[in-house]
Amino acid sequence: MSAPAPAPARPLRRDVAAALLVLVVWVVPISQGAIQAAPATWWPTVVRDLGSISCLFRHRPESVSYFFIQVLRDGRREWEPIDERAMFPMEPFGYRSRFDRFMERFGAKHEASRLDLARWVAARDRELNPTRAPVVAVRFLAGAQKIDPARPPTGHWQKPAPTPQTVRVLSSHDLRATEGTGER
């Protein structure tokens, strides 16, 4: 008589937990992305990134958003535009800079993100332009350009010049404040 066959090994709890994590964090969002062109907005950003399907566009955008930075220098009263090409030299997203991508993703929604960026802009401007008056305030402007389906954009897209009719102030941050809070 032969020995009884050993019982199949039960999966370890950590293996089951890992499988559930992969299922919930990757398989479910990617399946939803395959059906809806992207995971739902209620998923956390990192999960949406993992579950996005590249080059699958079922819905065309209605407009293109764009952003600007203006600074106020010590002793001046006029806001001046910052040279985005010097401040953000990389353009890893086509003709849009890392600033545009940051603002689209986080900055337009979160005041704290804009305040952090304002502080960085002032410090970076000081490094790039040590002889100019220091930046004491930073403000962020946002605009959107409608896309006309009858005349779709062609060629190299450029941000339109900011005018009071085409942009709005997202926030202004006075960096002279000791608390470091931004004002709207």
C-alpha positions as CSV (number, residue, x, y, z in Angstrom):
1,M,0.0,0.0,0.0
2,S,1.4,3.4,-0.9
3,A,1.5,6.4,1.3
4,P,-1.3,8.9,1.0
5,A,-0.7,11.8,-1.4
6,P,0.2,14.9,0.5
7,A,-2.5,17.6,0.7
8,P,-1.9,20.5,-1.8
9,A,0.0,23.4,-0.1
10,R,-2.2,26.3,0.8
11,P,-1.2,29.7,-0.5
12,L,0.5,31.9,2.0
13,R,-1.4,34.9,3.3
14,R,1.2,37.3,1.9
15,D,0.7,35.7,-1.6
16,V,-3.0,36.1,-1.4
17,A,-2.6,39.7,-0.2
18,A,-0.1,40.4,-3.1
19,A,-2.6,38.9,-5.6
20,L,-5.4,41.0,-4.2
21,L,-3.3,44.1,-4.3
22,V,-2.4,43.6,-8.0
23,L,-6.0,42.9,-8.8
24,V,-7.3,46.0,-7.1
25,V,-4.5,48.4,-7.9
26,W,-3.7,47.3,-11.5
27,V,-6.1,44.8,-13.1
28,V,-9.3,46.6,-12.1
29,P,-8.2,50.1,-13.1
30,I,-6.7,48.9,-16.4
31,S,-9.9,47.0,-17.2
32,Q,-12.0,50.0,-16.4
33,G,-9.5,52.1,-18.6
34,A,-10.0,49.7,-21.5
35,I,-13.8,50.2,-21.3
36,Q,-13.9,53.9,-20.4
37,A,-10.6,55.2,-22.0
38,A,-9.2,55.9,-18.5
39,P,-9.7,54.8,-14.9
40,A,-12.4,56.8,-13.0
41,T,-11.3,60.0,-11.4
42,W,-12.1,58.8,-7.9
43,W,-9.1,56.5,-8.1
44,P,-5.9,58.0,-6.5
45,T,-3.6,59.6,-9.0
46,V,-1.0,56.9,-8.8
47,V,-3.6,54.2,-9.5
48,R,-4.9,56.2,-12.4
49,D,-1.4,56.5,-13.8
50,L,-0.8,52.7,-13.5
51,G,-4.2,52.0,-15.0
52,S,-4.1,54.4,-17.9
53,I,-4.0,53.1,-21.4
54,S,-1.7,55.1,-23.7
55,C,-3.0,56.4,-27.0
56,L,-6.6,55.5,-26.4
57,F,-8.7,58.6,-26.8
58,R,-12.4,58.1,-27.1
59,H,-13.4,61.6,-26.3
60,R,-11.7,64.7,-27.7
61,P,-10.8,67.5,-25.4
62,E,-13.1,70.6,-25.6
63,S,-10.2,73.0,-24.8
64,V,-6.5,73.3,-24.1
65,S,-5.6,74.8,-20.7
66,Y,-2.5,76.9,-20.3
67,F,-0.8,78.7,-17.4
68,F,1.5,81.6,-16.8
69,I,3.7,82.8,-13.9
70,Q,4.2,86.5,-13.1
71,V,6.5,87.8,-10.5
72,L,6.6,91.0,-8.5
73,R,10.1,92.2,-7.7
74,D,11.2,94.2,-4.6
75,G,10.6,97.9,-5.1
76,R,8.4,97.5,-8.1
77,R,4.6,97.8,-8.6
78,E,4.1,96.0,-11.9
79,W,3.9,92.2,-12.3
80,E,6.3,90.9,-14.9
81,P,6.2,87.6,-16.7
82,I,8.9,85.0,-15.8
83,D,11.0,83.5,-18.6
84,E,9.5,80.0,-18.5
85,R,12.2,78.6,-20.9
86,A,15.0,79.6,-18.5
87,M,13.0,78.5,-15.4
88,F,11.8,75.2,-16.9
89,P,14.2,74.3,-19.8
90,M,12.9,70.7,-20.3
91,E,9.9,70.2,-22.6
92,P,9.3,66.4,-22.1
93,F,5.6,66.7,-23.1
94,G,5.9,68.0,-26.6
95,Y,5.9,71.8,-26.6
96,R,4.6,72.0,-23.1
97,S,7.0,72.4,-20.3
98,R,7.2,70.7,-16.9
99,F,5.5,73.8,-15.5
100,D,2.5,73.3,-17.8
101,R,2.2,69.6,-16.8
102,F,2.6,70.3,-13.1
103,M,-0.1,73.0,-13.2
104,E,-2.5,70.8,-15.1
105,R,-2.0,67.9,-12.8
106,F,-1.7,69.5,-9.3
107,G,-1.2,73.3,-9.3
108,A,-4.6,74.3,-10.7
109,K,-6.3,72.3,-8.0
110,H,-4.1,72.7,-4.9
111,E,-3.2,76.0,-3.3
112,A,-0.4,74.4,-1.3
113,S,1.2,73.1,-4.5
114,R,1.2,76.6,-6.0
115,L,2.7,78.0,-2.8
116,D,5.6,75.5,-2.9
117,L,6.1,76.3,-6.6
118,A,6.1,80.0,-5.8
119,R,8.8,79.6,-3.2
120,W,10.9,77.5,-5.7
121,V,10.4,80.1,-8.5
122,A,11.6,82.9,-6.2
123,A,14.7,80.9,-5.1
124,R,15.4,79.7,-8.7
125,D,15.1,83.3,-10.0
126,R,17.6,84.4,-7.4
127,E,20.1,81.8,-8.7
128,L,19.5,82.7,-12.3
129,N,19.4,86.5,-11.9
130,P,21.4,87.4,-8.8
131,T,21.8,91.1,-9.9
132,R,18.1,91.7,-10.3
133,A,15.8,92.7,-7.5
134,P,14.5,89.7,-5.6
135,V,11.1,88.2,-6.2
136,V,8.7,89.1,-3.4
137,A,5.5,87.8,-4.8
138,V,4.4,85.3,-7.4
139,R,1.1,84.9,-9.1
140,F,-0.3,82.1,-11.3
141,L,-2.6,82.8,-14.2
142,A,-4.7,80.2,-16.0
143,G,-6.6,80.3,-19.3
144,A,-8.2,77.9,-21.7
145,Q,-8.4,77.9,-25.5
146,K,-11.5,76.3,-27.0
147,I,-10.8,73.8,-29.8
148,D,-13.0,74.3,-32.8
149,P,-13.7,70.9,-34.5
150,A,-14.2,72.7,-37.8
151,R,-10.7,74.2,-37.6
152,P,-8.5,71.8,-35.5
153,P,-5.1,73.1,-34.4
154,T,-2.2,72.4,-36.7
155,G,1.5,72.7,-36.2
156,H,3.4,73.9,-33.2
157,W,0.9,75.1,-30.6
158,Q,1.9,78.2,-28.7
159,K,0.3,79.7,-25.6
160,P,-1.7,82.8,-26.5
161,A,-0.5,86.1,-25.0
162,P,-2.2,86.6,-21.6
163,T,-4.8,89.3,-21.5
164,P,-7.4,90.1,-18.9
165,Q,-10.1,88.7,-21.2
166,T,-8.3,85.3,-21.8
167,V,-6.7,84.5,-18.4
168,R,-7.8,84.6,-14.7
169,V,-5.6,84.8,-11.6
170,L,-5.5,81.4,-9.9
171,S,-3.6,82.8,-6.9
172,S,-1.1,85.3,-5.7
173,H,1.5,84.5,-3.1
174,D,3.3,87.2,-1.1
175,L,6.6,85.6,-0.1
176,R,7.4,88.4,2.3
177,A,4.9,87.0,4.9
178,T,6.7,85.4,7.8
179,E,4.1,82.5,8.1
180,G,4.7,81.6,4.4
181,T,1.0,81.4,3.7
182,G,-0.3,82.4,0.3
183,E,-3.1,84.9,-0.3
184,R,-5.7,84.6,-2.9
